Structures are given as structure tokens and as C-alpha cells.
Amino acid sequence: MPRNPKQDANLKPIKKGELTSEEAKRRGKNGGEKSGEVRRAKRDARQSARYILELAAKGQIAKNLDELGIPKNEQTNMAALHARLAVMALGGNLEAYKTLMKMAGYDPEENREERESINSDRRKDMESEVKINTLGGGAPEGANIAVNMQDGDGFNDVVIYLPPVQDESECEVPTEDAEIGGEEK
């Protein structure tokens, strides 16, 4: 919320050295206490709002929720608000529709971004497969392949073939009796 210019006119800037350390401590303490009061008031307001929303719906509201087919144990004031939003949205209220869809997790913008991301991943996978097959019909037996494709991020095409790692039983380790570097021990 914007500040009132008249409030700013009453503010007097404090210059360095104008406050004693005791005065600065007192003002800091007062500010901290006030901040705590405000935080507690906001917390209490949130808790009371949640309490009211979780209360069971009564009277005509409960009857309306019953007509909508909402089970008795789920007929709360929150459910009544959601039902009212749905009725308003069905009546053509675009803001109610957007609010309800967002609350339900059907935000069209988020869904569009998710679909685009999935399609982009599929396209990259298909391009990788085509490039690998074009460059040699696939990798040699047991080789690992890493592929970077040119895309919007500026990556270049790189294909790296790594030979398979040999089994330990195939590796020969020289013994102390064997020659090392052409010299005998």
C-alpha cells in the first residue's frame, strides 16, 4: 500500500552521531517489540480465519452442499466457498473461473509450460536417436554415449564413444618374479 506523503513530511532523518547508544538500543527494542506484536496479530488472524473455514456448514448452506452431493463430513465453510465459486464460474464469471481453476491446480499457464517442456524433451530424445543412428547405426557393444545437440542454449553437436571397461579377470597384474621394464629383479 502506498505511503501517505503527509506521513513522510513528519519524518526526520537521523544523522550519524545524533543518537546515544542507549537511545539507539531503546528505539531498537521498541521496534522489535512492535514487530513481534504485529507478527502475533497476523498469526492470530490467520488461525481464526482457518478455524472459521474448517467449521461445519450450517442451515441453508449445509442444505445446498447436500444438494451438490458433498458428504456430510466434508460440508465445511471452505467447501461452501468453493461451491459458491463454482456456481459463479458456471454463471459466466471469468474471475471466479480463473480463481477456482488456479485453486484446483488447473492453472492454464502452468499446464501449457509443462506440456511445452515435455514436448521439448521428447523432441530432443528423438533428435539424439536420429543422430546416433546416422553417425554409425548405434554404439559399439557395451559403449557409453553422450550426445549434445545444437539447441537454443548454444550447445554444439558432440558424440563421445567410451570403450567398455574390461572385467578384472581379464587384467594381468605383474608379479614380483616377472620382469619390470626389461630388467630382472
C-alpha positions in Angstrom: 0.0 0.0 0.0 1.5 3.4 -0.9 2.5 5.7 1.9 0.8 9.0 2.6 3.1 11.9 1.6 1.9 13.8 4.8 3.4 11.0 6.9 6.8 11.3 5.1 6.8 15.1 5.8 6.8 14.3 9.6 9.9 12.0 9.3 13.2 13.5 10.4 16.3 11.7 9.3 18.8 10.8 12.0 22.3 11.9 11.3 25.3 9.9 12.4 26.3 10.7 16.0 22.9 12.2 16.9 21.7 9.2 18.9 23.5 7.9 22.0 24.0 4.2 22.2 21.4 3.9 24.9 18.8 5.8 22.8 19.6 3.5 19.8 19.1 0.4 22.0 15.8 1.7 23.4 14.5 2.5 19.9 15.6 -0.9 18.6 14.0 -2.7 21.5 10.7 -0.7 20.9 10.8 -1.6 17.2 11.4 -5.3 18.0 8.5 -5.4 20.4 6.2 -3.7 17.9 7.3 -6.1 15.2 6.5 -9.1 17.4 3.1 -7.6 18.2 2.3 -7.3 14.5 3.5 -10.8 13.7 1.4 -12.3 16.5 -1.7 -10.3 15.3 -1.2 -11.6 11.7 -0.7 -15.2 13.0 -3.9 -15.0 15.2 -5.9 -13.6 12.3 -4.7 -16.5 10.0 -5.6 -19.0 12.7 -9.0 -17.6 13.3 -9.8 -17.5 9.5 -8.7 -21.1 9.2 -10.8 -22.1 12.2 -13.9 -20.5 10.7 -13.3 -22.1 7.3 -12.9 -25.5 8.9 -16.2 -25.3 10.9 -19.1 -27.4 9.7 -21.6 -25.6 7.4 -25.0 -24.9 9.0 -28.5 -24.1 7.9 -29.2 -23.3 4.2 -25.5 -23.6 3.3 -25.4 -27.2 4.6 -28.6 -28.0 2.6 -27.1 -26.5 -0.6 -23.9 -28.6 -0.1 -26.1 -31.7 0.5 -27.9 -31.0 -2.8 -24.5 -30.8 -4.6 -23.7 -34.3 -3.3 -20.9 -33.3 -0.8 -20.7 -35.9 2.0 -21.8 -34.7 5.5 -18.3 -35.0 7.0 -16.9 -32.7 4.2 -19.6 -29.9 4.5 -17.4 -27.1 5.8 -17.4 -23.4 5.2 -14.4 -23.8 2.9 -16.4 -26.3 0.8 -19.3 -23.8 0.7 -16.9 -21.1 -0.6 -15.6 -23.4 -3.2 -19.1 -24.4 -4.2 -20.0 -20.7 -4.5 -17.0 -20.1 -6.7 -18.1 -23.0 -8.9 -21.6 -21.7 -9.2 -20.3 -18.2 -10.1 -17.9 -19.6 -12.6 -20.7 -21.7 -14.2 -22.7 -18.5 -14.4 -20.0 -16.9 -16.6 -17.9 -15.0 -14.0 -14.5 -15.2 -15.6 -12.6 -14.1 -12.4 -14.4 -16.8 -10.4 -13.5 -19.4 -13.1 -9.8 -18.3 -13.0 -9.6 -18.4 -9.2 -11.3 -21.8 -9.0 -9.1 -23.3 -11.6 -6.0 -22.0 -10.0 -7.0 -23.2 -6.6 -7.8 -26.7 -8.0 -4.3 -26.8 -9.7 -5.6 -26.4 -13.3 -3.7 -23.1 -13.9 -3.7 -23.0 -17.7 -0.3 -21.2 -17.9 1.4 -23.8 -15.7 -0.1 -26.6 -17.7 1.0 -25.0 -21.0 4.6 -24.7 -19.7 4.6 -28.3 -18.6 3.3 -29.5 -21.9 5.9 -27.5 -23.8 8.7 -28.9 -21.5 7.5 -32.5 -22.1 7.3 -31.9 -25.9 10.8 -30.3 -25.9 12.2 -33.3 -24.0 10.6 -35.7 -26.5 12.0 -33.8 -29.5 15.5 -33.8 -28.0 15.3 -37.5 -27.4 14.2 -38.2 -31.0 16.9 -35.9 -32.4 19.5 -37.7 -30.3 18.4 -41.1 -31.5 18.4 -40.0 -35.2 22.0 -38.5 -34.8 23.3 -41.6 -33.1 21.8 -43.9 -35.8 23.1 -41.6 -38.6 26.6 -41.5 -37.2 27.1 -45.2 -37.1 24.0 -47.2 -36.6 24.3 -47.2 -32.9 27.0 -47.6 -30.4 29.5 -50.5 -30.2 28.6 -53.2 -27.8 28.9 -52.0 -24.2 30.0 -48.4 -25.1 28.6 -45.4 -23.3 27.4 -42.5 -25.4 26.9 -38.8 -24.6 25.3 -36.5 -27.1 24.9 -32.8 -27.0 22.8 -31.2 -29.8 22.8 -27.7 -31.1 19.8 -26.0 -29.5 18.6 -22.7 -28.1 21.1 -22.9 -25.2 24.0 -22.9 -27.7 25.3 -26.4 -27.3 27.3 -27.9 -30.1 26.9 -31.4 -31.6 29.2 -33.8 -29.7 29.2 -37.5 -29.7 31.6 -39.3 -27.3 32.2 -43.0 -27.5 33.7 -44.6 -24.5 35.1 -48.1 -24.7 33.6 -50.7 -22.3 35.6 -51.3 -19.1 37.3 -54.7 -19.0 36.5 -57.2 -16.4 39.0 -57.6 -13.6 39.7 -61.2 -14.5 40.9 -60.1 -18.0 43.5 -57.7 -16.5 47.0 -59.1 -15.9 48.9 -57.8 -12.9 52.7 -58.4 -12.9 54.1 -60.5 -10.1 57.3 -59.8 -8.2 59.0 -62.6 -10.1 58.2 -61.1 -13.6 60.3 -58.7 -15.5 59.6 -55.0 -15.0 60.8 -52.6 -17.7 63.2 -55.1 -19.2 65.2 -55.7 -16.0 65.1 -58.7 -13.8 64.9 -58.5 -10.0 
